[in-house]
Amino acid sequence: MDKENISKSIDGSLYVSEDVIAKVISKAVSGVDGVVGVASSAHNPLRLLFAKENHGKMKFRLDGDVLSVAVGIVLEQDASAVETSEKVQESIKEQVQNVLGLTVAKVNVNVLDIDV
């Protein structure tokens, strides 16, 4: 079977839950040197009812297949905020595009705490 026939015979759609997107972002953030992780947020009872996990200070918006992300991070004590934030942006873009196939329009990083 050639490629043309394969593409014509595959029909369907892909659904990715918000929890999966949040996990991919969390993993991307945690994998950057100088980052302790995503800053925690207070447990919201409504969030606990409707979602499996509380993913911390993270927001994202998906318009079609284009994702915009805002994430709060905790830095290690001696890490550079500017350099580490740039690495976090690149890591999120790379992981989301590789794992989920979504285009990342922008990533806003907020340094919310330092681990001392």
RAHUMO-V408278 format. One record per residue. PHI is phi in whole degrees, -180 to 180 (NA if undefined). Layout:
PHI
PHI
This chain:
NA
-86
-60
-62
-69
-64
-65
-76
-87
-93
-138
162
-143
-123
-116
-119
-73
-62
-63
-68
-60
-63
-67
-64
-64
-60
-64
-63
-67
-65
-81
-91
-61
97
-111
-78
162
-73
-62
-79
-126
-62
-73
-96
-55
-67
-63
-66
-70
-105
-137
-74
-137
-100
-92
84
-77
-145
-133
-151
-132
-113
-113
69
-115
-116
-109
-117
-129
-130
-139
-100
-123
-112
-90
-71
-55
-100
-79
-80
-62
-68
-63
-67
-62
-64
-65
-63
-58
-65
-63
-63
-58
-65
-64
-64
-69
-73
-82
-105
72
-97
-84
-104
-76
-157
-133
-98
-113
-116
-84
-106
-163
-126
-80
-113
